[in-house]
Amino acid sequence: MSQSKKLSAGVIRSDLLMADGRTIRYYDSHGQARTAADQRPQEDQPGIGELRLDPLVNEWVVMAAHRQGRVFLPPKELCPLCPTNGELLTEIPDSNYEVVVFDNRSPSLRKPEGDWAAPDMVSTKTDAGTAAGKCEVICFTDNHGGSFGELTPQRVRVLLEAWSDRVRELSLEPYIHHIAPFENRGEEVGVTLFHPHGQIYAYSYLPPRVQKMLAVAKLHFENTGRVLFDDVVARELKDEDRIVAKNEHWVAFVPYAARYPFEIHVAPLKPVADLAGLSPAQSDAFPEIALEVTRRLDGVFGIAMAYIATWHQAPVREGRDLLRLHWQITSVRRAPGKLKYLAGSESAMGAFIMDLKPEQSAGQLRDVVL
């Protein structure tokens, strides 16, 4: 039997158990009743991986050897993210859906048993810990051949409601410290399933980039009394030449020091800490600008651009007043048939070099005729 919950924007969430004990969550906006049972045989879920400390940079590395055998680029007729149809029993038991979220079948991070704490970050003597966290899959549409940019504004609104709902719920888990919803699109960035979908990683530690952003934001606030990201958005609004799109509640811009050939940040004009903090008006205004920027990205070269789109937001338990929500889209495509490879300087040293000025890429994006 499903459990239902009313959310904003007329969205109803229905939870059902899958055959192996995982939970699938349907997000619907047309009053659908979800009762379809998972007909697959029960399988054991993989064990939890390890957290190992790299003492040279004091960063956690997750060891998840069970992921080596996960599904890789199956044909459409065997897609595990399509609805169940006849003999094809997929991750989604129903014959249709709007947006669904379920626990990853091969998770890098999973819920720990009992009380959990990360090992102390000390040195080469730091013990390995368990890779606590959550990894969820979020499917944007039951249309296998679609993409985010082809969704209707109404569907993007349902998707945003699902993202926000997952952030609210995952934030209640005591072992979760940061939540990052993201979408990988295109084989060039490592996609293993072509169906339009993303993932939600909920970490039991602060990822390195979040740690660095928080440290810099703290220093900026101590020196100026202002929030760094607010100052960043203010500069973009003042300069104007890197702005790609704007509406009453959101602005999309290529950042002043972009690292990728095409990089777009989409931020609410009234800052919030995370997705759960968005107002109804902000949420209703997001689909318009989200679809515009993704369609502009595809229109630059007239091809489907490979990209990574990630929600950056404040950690769950610290820095709530210092880090701001924004959606970052990065593409390694620099020209038709040409990619920006992260080679020696970028991969080995973390020192990025850009061949295209941000003002140029912003101009190309603005020039796209929609």
ROVEXMI-997099 format. One record per residue: residue in three letters; x, y, z of N, C-alpha, C, O in turn. Coordinates in pm, whole numbers, plus 32768, in hexadecimal, padded with zeros to 4 digits. Each point is the difference from the previous one (the first is absolute). Example, Ala and Ser with C-alpha at 12.3 -4.5 7.8 and 13.67 -1.06 7.14 Angstrom:
REM ROVEXMI-997099
ALA85277DC7830C7FA780778000805A8078800080687FFE8042
SER7F75806B7F768052807780067FB3806D80498033806F8011
***
This chain:
REM ROVEXMI-997099
MET80557F8980007FAB807780008058807C8000806480068047
SER7F76805D7F69805180787FF77FDE8061806F7F9080018035
GLN80D280537FEF7FEC806D805D800B80827FB1805C80107FB0
SER7F47804B80657FFC807B7FB18017807A80577FE57FFF8078
LYS804F806B7F48801D807D80457FE880727FA0802F7FFB7F8E
LYS7F89806D809E7FE880757FAD80758061800B802C8020806E
LEU8004800F7F20806C80627FFA7FCA80807FC17F88800D7FEA
SER80CF80507FFA7FD6807E7FC07FE47FEB7F6D80207F977FC7
ALA7FA380CE7FFA7FE680037F6F7FA87F8C7FD380087FD67F8C
GLY7FA37FF680CE7FA57F967FDB80427F797FEC7FC47FA77FC3
VAL80B58048806E804A7F827FEF7FE07FA18073800080278075
ILE7FE67F5B7F687FE97F96806380727F9C7FF680217FD07F94
ARG801B801280DF80697F9980057FC57F7F80347FBD7FFE8067
SER805B7F947F507FD27F7B802880787FA4801080517FF47FA4
ASP7FBB7FCC80D180717FA7801E7FD37F6F7FFD7F997FDC803A
LEU80B67FD07F827FE87F70800180857FB98015806A80377FE5
LEU7F8E7F4E804B80787FAF8011801D7FB17F817FA57FCC7FBF
MET80DB802D801E802B7FAE7F90801B7F72803280017FE88079
ALA80157FBC7F2C800D7F73802580747FE780607FF87FA78054
ASP807380A77FA080757FEA805580018058807D806480068046
GLY7F2C803E7FD67FF680508078801E80937FF07FEC804D805D
ARG80447FDC7F2C8015808F7FE87F7A80477FF17F997FC07FEA
THR806980C480237F8680507FF2800180487F7A8065803A7FD8
ILE7F287FC37FE37FEE80517F897F97806A801F7F997FE3803D
ARG808480987F997FA98072801C7FD1803C7F7C8051802D7FAF
TYR7F2C7FD2803B7FC4803D7F897FD6808E80227FC380188068
TYR805D80467F417FD6808B800F7FA180207F8D802A80067F8C
ASP7F57800E80947F98800F7F9B7FB4808380137FF48033806F
SER7FD880007F227FB4807D80057F747FF47FC77FBA80647FF3
HIS801C7F227FEA7F7C7FED7FC37FAC7F9A804D7FA57FC47FC7
GLY8077802980B87FAD7FA98054800D7F6C7FE47FA47FB4801E
GLN80CC80217FA980107F727FE180037FAC80818031802C8068
ALA7F997F5B7F8F80077FA0806F80707F9E7FE180037FC27F96
ARG805A803080C880727FA97FEA7FF57F828058800D8007807A
THR7FDB7F877F457FF27F828049804F7F8E7FC280047F938038
ALA803C80847F5680457F947FB9806F7FC48056805380498036
ALA7FAD7F357FD580647FBA805180787FD97FAB7FF37FE47F89
ASP8082801A80B4807B7FD47FBE7FFC7F687FF480027FB98064
GLN7FF880157F207FF17F717FE780857FB57FF580017F877FEA
ARG806C80BF802580827FBE7FF4801E7FAB807B7FCC801B806C
PRO80867F7E7F8580277FB080768052805280618049805B7FD8
GLN7FAC7F8580A6804B804A806680957FE57FF2802A7F8E7FEA
GLU802780DC802480917FF47FF9803D803F807C7FC8805C803C
ASP80AC7F727FE98049803D806F803C80847FD38034800A7F91
GLN7FC6805A80C4803D80807FE280967FFA801F802A7FB68059
PRO802780977F5D80927FFD80198021803880897FB4804E8039
GLY80BF7F897FFB802F803280818033808E7FF4800880397F94
ILE801A7FFE80DE802F808A8004809680047FE0804A7FA58027
GLY7FE180C37F93808D800E7FDC8054803C80707FD580068073
GLU80A380267F69805E80378062801B80947FE57FFB802E7F8E
LEU8022801A80DD803880877FF880937FF6802580237FD3806D
ARG803380577F3980908000801D8035808F7FF27FD880497FA6
LEU80807FDC80B3803780878000807E80097FAC805E7FB28012
ASP7FA380AE7F91807B80227FB98048806980557FD880758000
PRO80907F648049803E805D805F804B80737FBF801A80658041
LEU80097F8D7F3E804B806B7FBE7FAD807F7FEE8035806F8001
VAL7F477F7F7FF07FA980757FF07F90800180687FAA80587FFE
ASN80587F46805E7F9C7FF6806B7F727FF97FC77FA8804B8029
GLU80447F5B7F767F7E7FF07FC07FD47F6F800280527FA47FF7
TRP7F2C804880167FC97F787FFE7FF37FCD7F717FDD804B7FA5
VAL80407F3480497FEB7FB97F827FA77F89801D801B7FB3805D
VAL7F7B803B7F557FA27F918014802E7F887FAE801C800D7F89
MET7FEB7F8080B6801E7F827FBD7F7D7FB17FF47FC97FD38065
ALA8003801E7F217F807FBC7FE980137F987F927FCF80117F91
ALA80797F84808F80257F9C7F9B7F877FBA7FC380087FCD7F91
HIS7F87803180B77F897FBB7FCC7FC480477F877FAC7FC67FBA
ARG807D80B6802B7FC8804A7F8F803F7FD87F797FD0802A7F97
GLN80987F87806D80487FDD7F867FA67FB77F9C8014800B7F87
GLY7F897FAD80A97FAC7FB17FA87F7A803F7FE07FA57FBA7FD3
ARG804C80C880427F7E80407FEA7FE1800A7F6A80587FF27FAB
VAL7F28802780377FD080067F76804A806E7FB48015806E8035
PHE80117F737F4D804C80627FB17FC5800A7F7580087FA17FB2
LEU7FBD80D1802F7FCA80237F7C7FAF7F8F7FBF80227FD17F94
PRO7F72800380AF7FAC7F987FC47FAF80397F8C7FEB80797FFA
PRO7FE87F337FA97FA980317F947F79802C80397FDB7FDA806F
LYS7FDC80767F447F818038802E7FA27F9380327FBC80138065
GLU803F7F7B7F567FA07F98802580237FBC80857FB17FB18034
LEU80C5806C800280277FC88082801A806C8068803D7FE58067
CYS7F9580957F7F801C806F805B7FBD7FEA80877F867FEE8005
PRO80C5801280687FC57FEA80847FB5807880387FC07FF6806A
LEU8046807E7F507FBC807880317F7D801B7FB47FB8805E8021
CYS802B7F527F7A7F7F800B7FBE7F957FBF805780217FB08057
PRO7F5F806F7F937F977FBD804C7FFD7F6B7FE180297FD67F94
THR7FA57FDB80C97FED7F727FE87F9C7FEC7F8E7F9780407FFE
ASN808B7F687FA47FAD7FEB7F8A80097F6D7FD880677FD47FCD
GLY7F2E7FE0804A80007F737FDC806B7FB3804C80007FFE807B
GLU80597FC27F3B80677FAE803F80788052803180557FCC8048
LEU7FB280B47F91806C8055802F7FDC8035808B7FB3805F800D
LEU80877F6280597FE98029808A8072805D802980737FD4800B
THR7F6E80A9800B8066806680168000802F80917FBB7FC88055
GLU809480A07FC58005803D80847F7C804580237FE380188075
ILE7FCD80097F237F80804480177F907F9D7FE27FE87FE17F8B
PRO7FD47FED80DC7F9A7F977FEA7F8780307FB17FC17FAD7FBE
ASP801C80D380457F8A80307FBB8019800E7F6A80727FFF7FD2
SER7F20800F7FE4800980087F6D8017808F7FCF801280157F88
ASN7FED804B80D3801A808B7FDC8028804B807E7FEA7FD0806F
TYR805380A67F7F802080548074801F808D7FD0801C80167F8A
GLU7FDF804A80D3802D80887FE68091800D802D805B80097FAD
VAL7FBA7FF880D680878001803B80047F94806C7FA37FF4804F
VAL80C77FBF7FB480117F9C8069808B800C803F806080297FBF
VAL7FA77FB280BF80807FFB804880077F7B80487FA07FD68041
PHE80D37FE77FB480127F83804980937FF180278058803C7FC3
ASP7FC07F7480A280887FE8802D804D7FB67F927FCD7FA37FC2
ASN80AF8089802880547FC57F9980177F6B801B80167FD78072
ARG7FE47FDB7F2480147F6F800E80937FDF801E801D7F9B8040
SER803E80BA7F92808F7FEC801980388080803D8049804A7FBD
PRO7F967FD280C18023808380398093800B802A803B7FA18033
SER7FFD80D77FB68085801C80347FFB80128097805E7FDD8047
LEU7F33805B7FE97FEC801C808E7F7B7FC280287FA180007FB1
ARG80577FCB80C87F817FC9802C7FEC801680968060801E8048
LYS7F277FD27FE67FDC801A808A804B7FA1805C7FFF7F877FEA
PRO804380AF807D804A7FA9805D7FA37FC280677F8D8029800F
GLU80A67F7480357FB27FC0806B8029803D808580768013801B
GLY7F27800A8039801C80348086803A808C7FFD7FF980457F9A
ASP80407FE580D5804180828009807B80017FA780487F9C7FF7
TRP7FD080D57FC6807080067FA2804C808380137FC480698016
ALA80BE7F8F7FE080548078800180777FE77FA580357F917FFB
ALA7FF580D77FBD80757FF47FA9807D7FF280558009803A806C
PRO80597F787F65807F7FF880488041808B80087FEA80547FAA
ASP80647FC180BE8047807F800C8060800F7F8B80457FA27FDB
MET7FBF80D77FEB805A801A7F908087802C8039800F8072802A
VAL80517F347FD7807F801B804380767FEE7FA3804380617FDD
SER7FD97F257FFB807D7FE47FB97FF87F797FBB7F927FCD7FE7
THR80E27FFA7FFB80047F7B7FC37FCB7F96805F7FE77F8F7FD6
LYS8007809280A87FCF7F9F80637F688004800E7FC77FB6804F
THR7FF780A17F637F6E800980097FC17F7E7FD280207FCB7F96
ASP7F85800080BD7FBA7F847FDD7FA080167F8C7FCE806E7FEB
ALA801A7F277FC97F9980057F997F77800280437FED7FC18068
GLY7FB780877F5D7F77800380337FA17FC67F9A80297FDC7F91
THR7F59801B80937F9C7FD27FA17FCB80767FAF7FF580708033
ALA7FEC7F777F4E7FD680697FA37F6D802080167FAA7FDC7FAF
ALA803A806A80BF7F76802280227FCB806F7FA7804C80577FD5
GLY7F347FA7800F7FC080667FB07F887FC67FB87FD07F958025
LYS800080B07F767F927FCF7FAD801D80247F708032806D7FE3
CYS7FAD7F387FC28007801B7F717F7A7FDD7FC37FD47F8D8007
GLU7FEB80D57FBE7F7D7FEC7FC6800280237F6B804B80577FD5
VAL7F617F647FDF7FEE801C7F727F7D804D7FF17F9C7FDC803D
ILE8065808D7F727F87804D7FE57FE980047F6A805380347FB5
CYS7F3D7F94801E7FDE7FFA7F727FA380737FDE7F9B80158043
PHE808780357F547FB9807B7FDC7F817FE87FAF7FA580527FFF
THR80557F3D7FBD7F927FE57FA480027F6C7FDD80687FBF8008
ASP7F23800B7FD17FFD7F747FD480217FF47F6B80017F927FCA
ASN801B80DF7FF3802580027F7280967FE67FF3805180568020
HIS7FD27F357FB0808C7FD87FF78051805D7FA580758019801B
GLY7F4E801A7F7C804A804E7F9E80058095801D8032804C7FAE
GLY7F9A7FE080C47FFC808F801C807F8031804380637FB8800B
SER7F9680C68023806E803B804A7FC7806D80597F8B80247FF2
PHE80C58011806A7FCF8068805A7FC980767FB17F9480338020
GLY80B37FF97F7A7FD880757FB37F817FEE7FB27FC680627FD0
GLU800C7F2180227F837FE57FB87F897FED805E7F907FE97FD2
LEU8087802180B07F927FF5805F7FA580797FF5802A806B7FD4
THR7F597F8480557FA5807180088020804F807F80387FC9805E
PRO7FA480B87FA58013804C807C7FBA7FBF8077803580028070
GLN7F577FC47F797FB77FBF806D804D7F88803680027FE88079
ARG803F7FCD7F2E804E7F8C802E807C802D804D80257FC18064
VAL801C80AA7F7080748033804A7FD4802D808C804B7FF18061
ARG7F3C80477FA87FCD802980847FEE7F87805B801E80078077
VAL7FB07F8A7F537FF27F85804F808A7FCD802A80147FD58071
LEU804A80307F3280897FD5801D803D8053806F803F7FCA805A
LEU7FAF80BB7FA08035805680697FC07FDF8087804380048067
GLU7F3E7FDB7F987FBC7FDB807D803C7F7E803880107FF18079
ALA80107FB27F2D803F7F83802C808A801A803B80217FCB806A
TRP803180867F528084802380367FF3803E808C80457FD8805D
SER7F6180887FB07FEF8046807F7FD17FA0806D802E80078072
ASP7F767FA17F6B7FCD7F9E8061806E7FA3803080077FE18077
ARG804D7FF37F2F806C7FA6802780658047805B80337FC5805E
VAL7FE980BB7F85805B804C80567FC6800D808D80477FED8063
ARG7F3780327FA67FC1800C8084800A7F7E804D802180008077
GLU7FC27F917F487FFC7F7F8047808B7FCD802180177FD28070
LEU804580357F3280877FCF801880478052806C80557FCD8048
SER7F8880B37FC3803F805680657FDE7FD5808E80448028805E
LEU7F557F877FB27FD97FD2808580587F8D803280027FE38077
GLU80457FDD7F2E80567F8F8028807B80358048804580577FCA
PRO7FD87F7980AF806E8039804F808A7FED7FC3805D804B8020
TYR7FB37F537F8880847FE57FC58016804C7F7D806D7FF87FC7
ILE7F3080528008800C804A7F828030808E801C7FC880468054
HIS80A27FE47F658039808580137FF980587F83800A807A800A
HIS7FE67F497F827FF380517F867FB37FB27F98800D7F867FF4
ILE7FA080C47FBE7FAA7FC17F9C801680447F797FFC807B7FF6
ALA801D7F357FA2801F80377F7B7FB17FB77F9480297F947FD5
PRO7F6680A37FFF7FBC7FC97F8A804C80287F81802D80727FF4
PHE7FE27F327FAE804880207F857FCD7FAC7F8C7FC17F988013
GLU805C80977F747FE17FB87F85807D7FFA7FAA804180667FE9
ASN7FE17F227FE780687FEE7F9B7FBA7FE57F7B7FA87FAB7FF8
ARG807F809E7FA17FC37FEB7F7D806D7FEE7F97805480587FED
GLY7FAA7F367FD0805F7FE77F93806E7F9F8029803080038071
GLU7FF77FA87F30806C7FA0801B80838047802080557FC98046
GLU7FBC80B37F87807D804980178019801C809480718017802A
VAL7F237FE880278010801880907FE27F8380527FEC80088079
GLY80117F847F447FF87F8380497F767FC780167FEF7FAD8059
VAL7FAD807E7F5A7F7A7FC980107FFE7F6B7FE3803D7FD37F9F
THR7F7E7FDF80B67FF67F6F7FEC7F737FD57FDA7FEA7F8C7FDD
LEU7FB680D1802B7F767FE67FD67FCE807A7FB3800E8071802F
PHE7FB87F797F5C7FD680707FAB7F7C803E802B7FE280717FDA
HIS7FD07F4980737F7D8034802B80128082804F805980078054
PRO7F5480617F938011807F80487FEF7FEF80987F937FE18030
HIS80D8803280187FFC7FEA8090807580488042805C802E7FBD
GLY7F9E7FDB80C4806E8036804F80137FAC807B7FC47F95800E
GLN808F809A804B80187FBA807D800180648073801080787FEB
ILE7FDE7F56808C800A8052807880627FBA805D7FE57F928031
TYR808D80AE7FE880637FCB805C7FF2804B80858006807B8004
ALA7FE87F3A80677FFA803A808680797FC9804D80067F8A8020
TYR805880CF7FFC80817FD980397FFF800580997FB98050803D
SER80987F5A7FFF801180028091807680588028802A7FFE8074
TYR800B804C7F2E806F805C80167FF180737F9D7FAE7FF87FA5
LEU80A08070806B7FFD806D7FA080617FE17F8E80777FEE8019
PRO7F5A800C7F6A805A7FEA7F8F8068806F7FF97FE8806F8031
PRO808D7F757F92806E80637FFE7FD980897FCB80288065803A
ARG7F8A7FA17F5A7FDB80827FC97FA9804E8062800E807A800D
VAL7F997F4180377FAA804480628054803380747FEB806F8030
GLN80747F407FFD805A802C806C804880817FDA800A805E804F
LYS802A7FA57F35804B80747FD47FA5807A7FF18025806E8029
MET7F667F7E7F9C7FA3806F7FEF7FD7803A80887FF38079800F
LEU7FF77F2E80537FD8802E8085806F804D80447FE78067803F
ALA80957F687FB480728046803D8011808B7FC4801880608049
VAL7FDD7FAB7F33800F80817FBD7F8D805E8027801580778016
ALA7F727F527FF27F8B80528025800D8034808E7FDA8072801C
LYS805B7F3C803E8014802C808B8063807480067FE980628046
LEU80847F917F708066806880007FC880827FC6801A806C8035
HIS7F9A7F8A7F5F7FC480767FC37FA1804580617FFF807B800A
PHE7FB27F37803D7FA1803B805F8049804380747FD7806B802E
GLU80957F568001804E803C806D803D80857FD5800A805D8050
ASN801F7FAD7F31804280787FCF7F9E806F7FD7802180778009
THR7F677F617FC97FA580647FC77F79800980457FBA80657FF5
GLY80207F3280537F7A7FFC80387F967FDD7F9B7F89800B801D
ARG809F7FC97F6A7FA27FDE7F9580117F6F7FD780687FC28019
VAL7F31800A7FA780047F777FCC804180027F757FD6804B7FA9
LEU808E7F618044805080027F857FAA7FEA7F84800E804A7F9E
PHE7F9B7F5180627FB37FE37F877FA380747FDD7FE580197F8A
ASP7FE8802D80DC7FAC80757FE58051806B7FB57FCD80417FA5
ASP80B17FCF8083805780607FBB801F7FD47F71800A80527FA6
VAL80047F2A804780197FCA7F7A7F8B801F7FA4801480317F90
VAL7F727FB4809E7F89801B7FAE7FF280967FE57FDC80297F92
ALA8041802980D47FF780927FEF805F80307F947FDD80577FB1
ARG809D7F718049805F80287F977FCD7FD87F76800B804D7FA1
GLU7FBD7F3B80547FCD7FD47F7E7F8D80597FD27FF880237F8A
LEU7FB0800280D27F9180577FDC8032808B7FD67FC7803F7FA7
LYS80A27FF0809B803980837FE080477FFE7F797FEE80597FAE
ASP80657F3E803B804D7FF97F847FA87FE37F86801780367F94
GLU7F847F76807E7F9B7FDF7F9A80337FAC7F8C7FB37FB07FCA
ASP80C9805D800C802C7FC07F8380117F69800A80177FBF7F9A
ARG7FDF800980DE80087F6E800D7F787FC380217FF67F878014
ILE7FA280CA7FF17F797FCE801B7FC67FBF7F83800680387F93
VAL7FC37F5180807FC77FB37F917F68800F7FFC7FC5800A7F95
ALA7FFC7FF680E07F6E800A80087FDB8034808A804E7FF7805F
LYS7F38803F7FAB7FD58039807F7F68800980017FC280207F9A
ASN80017FC380DA7F72801D80117FEC804080898061802C803E
GLU7F267FDB7FF07FE3804A807B80467FC5807A801F8047805F
HIS7FFA7F377F9F80337FBD807780897FBD7FEE803E7FDA8064
TRP7FF480187F21807D7FB77FE88057804C7F9C7FCF804F7FAF
VAL80B47F978059805E80327F9D805E7F8F7FD9802C7FB28054
ALA7FF480477F2B805E7F9D7FCD8076804A7FC47FEF805B7FAF
PHE808A7F7D8078807680467FD080767FA17FEF80067F97803F
VAL805680907F6B80827FBD7FF5805B80448066801180797FFA
PRO80287F3D8064804E8041806A807E80447FCC803A7FD87F9B
TYR7FF0808F80AD807380527FDD807E7FAD7FE8804F801F7FA7
ALA7FC47F7880A780757FA97FF07FD37F727FDF80257FA28046
ALA7F8D804E7F4F7FCF7F7D7FD780747FA27FE48068802A7FCD
ARG7F877F57805280697F9B7FED7FE97FAA7F85805A7FBA7FD3
TYR7F2C804C7FF67FDD7FA87F907FD680537F887FD980748010
PRO80307F537F757FDC804C7F897F74803C800B7FE980727FD8
PHE7FBA7F41805F7F7B803480197FD97FDB808F7FF57F8B8023
GLU7FF880DC802D7FDE7FF0808E7F9780688023801480787FEC
ILE7F7B7F5980487F91805A80227FD97FE980917FED7F8E802B
HIS800780DE80217FCC7FFA80877F75804080007FED806D7FCA
VAL7FB47F4F80737F778033800B7FE18011809480027FA0804C
ALA7FE280DC7FDD7FF1801F808E7F81804F801A7FDA80547FAF
PRO7FE47F9280C27F8D80538024802D808C8026806780108043
LEU7F4E80567F948026808A801E7FEF801E8095804680558037
LYS7F5E7F67800A7FF58008809180407F8280377FC67F947FF3
PRO80AF8076804B804D7F8880227FBE7FA880687FBC8030805B
VAL805A7F4E7F957FD47F9C806280727F9D8014805B7FF87FAE
ALA7F9E7FBD80C0806C7FA3801F7FFA7F817FAC80677FCD7FD4
ASP7F20800080157FF47F827FB87F7A7FF77FB87FAE805B8007
LEU803E7F367FB47F877FEE7FB07F81800680567F9980337FD3
ALA80717F9A80A77F8B800180577FD9808D80297F8F8015802D
GLY80CA804D7FC37FE4808980277FC080557F947FE18075801A
LEU800C7F557F6F7FC3804E7F947F6E8020801F7FB77FAC8035
SER801F80CD7FAB7F75802880127FAD7FC87F8C80397FDB7F99
PRO7F43801F80767FAC7FD47F8F801580547F8380017FCA7F91
ALA800F80BA807F801580567F8B80857FE17FBC80067FFB7F85
GLN80637FF080C880817FDB7FC57FF77F7B7FB880357FF07F92
SER7F897FB080AC7FF37F7B7FC47FB180067F7E80247FBE7F9E
ASP7F71809280607FAE800A7F87804B80447F8E7FE47FE77F8B
ALA807C80718098804A80497F98807A7FB47FCE803D80287F9D
PHE7FE87F6A80A5807A7FB87FD87FF47FBB7F78805D800B7FB0
PRO7F357FAE80327FFC7FB67F80801E80577F8680457FD37FA5
GLU7F8780A68058801580597F8D809480167FE3802C7FF17F8E
ILE8021803280D9808D80207FEA80537F817FF080627FFF7FB5
ALA7F777F968090804A7F827FF27FF77FCA7F7380657FD47FC7
LEU7F24802F80017FEF7FCE7F778044805C7F9B80367FD17F9C
GLU7FC780B2807E8042805C7FA380967FE77FFA80397FF87F93
VAL80087FFA80E080927FF37FFD802B7F797FC680647FFA7FB9
THR7F527F9A806380267F7F7FC67FE97FFE7F6A804C7FC17FB6
ARG7F4C8083801B7FE780067F708065805C7FBB80277FE67F8E
ARG8002808380B5806980557FC880827FB17FF5804A800E7F9E
LEU7FD37FA180C6807A7FAF7FFD80007FA27F8880647FF57FB9
ASP7F2C7FC9802F7FF77FA77F8D8003804D7F7C80297FCA7F99
GLY7FAC80B4806B7FF8804D7F858083803D7FD3800A802E7F8E
VAL805B7FD580C8808080407FDD803C7FC07F83802980467FA4
PHE7FDD7F35805A80397FB97F8D7F977FAD7FB780207FBA7FA0
GLY7F61804E808D7F977FB37FBF80097F6C801C7FCF7FAF7FB1
ILE806F802B80BE800C7F7480287FDF7FF3809480058062804A
ALA7FD97F247FE07FE77FE8808D80848009804C805A7FAE7FEB
MET7FB280B5806B807D80188049800A7FA380797FA27FF4804D
ALA80D17FCD7FC1801A7FB4807A801780638072804580647FEE
TYR7F827F8080868013805B80707FEF7FB780857FCE7F908005
ILE805D80B280657FE37FD880897FB780758040803580708004
ALA7F537F77802E7FB1806880417FF07FDA80937FC67F988020
THR806D80BB803980047FE0808F7FC480708052801980767FE7
TRP7F967F65807C7FCF8060806280678010806E80217FA08046
HIS801380DA7FC98057802280717FAA804380697FB180597FE0
GLN805D7F7F809C7FB2803B806B804D7FF68083806A7FC28007
ALA7F60807C806080447FFF80817FFF7F74803B7FA37FB37FE7
PRO80C4802980677FFE7F8180467F877FF7805E7FC18065801E
VAL80217F23800D7F8A7FE980548011803C808B7FA080348039
ARG80DB7FC77FFF80118021808D80618073801D801A801E8075
GLU801A80217F258059807280178002805A7F857FDA7FD57F93
GLY805180A68080800A805D7F907F7C80257FC17FFD802A7F8C
ARG7F967FC780BD7F7C801A7FC77FEE80937FD97FB480207FA4
ASP8091803880A17FF5808F7FE3807080337FA7800980787FE6
LEU804D7F2D7FE98075802A7FB380017FCC7F70803880417FA8
LEU7F8D7F4C80407FFD7FC87F787F7380097FC97F9E7FF5804A
ARG8058801F7F347F8080197FBE7FE17F967F96805A7FC47FC4
LEU7F25802880287FD17FA67F99801D80397F757FE580757FE5
HIS80537F387FC3800680227F7180137F807FAF80357F9D8032
TRP7FA080687F5280047F8F7FA3806F80197F9D7FFE80647FB8
GLN80657F438043807680137FAC80007F9A7F8F7FFB7F878019
ILE800A80AA7F6D80067FA97F8A808880137FBE802480707FDD
THR80277F258012808380087FC080057F9E7F8B7FD37F8E800A
SER806580A17F86800F7FAB7F8B809180007FD2804280687FFD
VAL7FEF7F237FE0808A7FF47FCE800780117F69806D7FF77FC6
ARG7F2280227FF97FFE80157F6F8031808D7FE17FC38061802C
ARG80AB7FAC7F88803380847FDC7FE580237F6E800780757FDA
ALA7FDC7F277FD57FDF80147F727FC77F7C7FCC80177F98803D
PRO7FA0806A7F547FD17F807FC780757FA27FE9806180237FBD
GLY7F977F66807B806A7F9E7FF080798015805980627FB67FF5
LYS7F9980AF80638073801D80567FD3800E80927F9F8045801F
LEU80AB7F7780397FE58007808F80758043804780717FFD7FD0
LYS7F72803E80A3806B802F805680237F8D805F7FB47FE3805C
TYR80BC7FDE7F8C802C7F9480578045803A807B8053805B7FF5
LEU7F8A7F70807E8044802A807A80807FAE800880027F918037
ALA806780A67F94807E7FB87FF48060802880707FD7800B8074
GLY80A880097F6A8068801380657FE4806C80667FFB7FE58078
SER7FF280967F5A7FF18070805C7F807FF38053800180178079
GLU7F8F7FC37F437F817FF980487FF77F8580587FE2800B8077
SER80387F7E7F527FEE7F85804B806D7FEB80697FE37FDB8072
ALA8098803E7F69806E7FE4805D8014806F8066801D7FE58075
MET7FD480977F60801F807080597F85804E802E800A80558059
GLY7F837F907F6A7F88804B8024800680917FD57FB980558036
ALA809D7FC97F688012808A7FCF7FC0800B7F7780357FCC7F9E
PHE7F58807780597FB480077F848033806F7FA58029806B802E
ILE7FD37F787F50802780617F997F8F80057F9A7FD87F9A7FC9
MET7FF680DE801D7F8E80127FA6802E803D7F7B804880637FFF
ASP7F8C7F617F92801F80347F7C7F9580607FCC8010803E7F97
LEU7F827FCE80B47F9080547FD67FDA805B80757FE77FD1806E
LYS801580B17F797FDA805B806C7F6C7FEF80227FAE7FEA7FA7
PRO8030802180DA7F737FF180287FA2805F7FB67F8F7FDB7FE2
GLU80A0809F80017FAC805E7FB87FDF7FCE7F727F94801B7FCC
GLN80CC7F9B7FF87FE87FC97F7B7F977F9180037FA47FFF7FAF
SER806A7FA480B17F9F7F9280077F76803480277F9C7FCD7FCE
ALA805E809880897F7E803B80247FBF803D7F847F877FF37FED
GLY80C980507FBF7FCC803A7F867FCB7F957FA17F9680127FC4
GLN80B27F80802F7FD17F927FAA7F7C7FC880317FA77FE27FB1
LEU804C801080D27F847FCD80397F8D80607FEA7F917FD67FE0
ARG808780AB80327F9680637FEC7FD580097F6E7F8C801E7FE3
ASP80D07FC87FC17FE4800D7F707FAC7F8C7FC97FCF80087F90
VAL80217F8F80BD7FB17F8F7FD07F6F802B7FED7FC5803D8059
VAL80027FA57F367F7480207FE37FAB7F8B802B800D7F917FCC
LEU7F9C808880947FAB7F9380357F7D7FF67FB47FAD7FAA801F
***
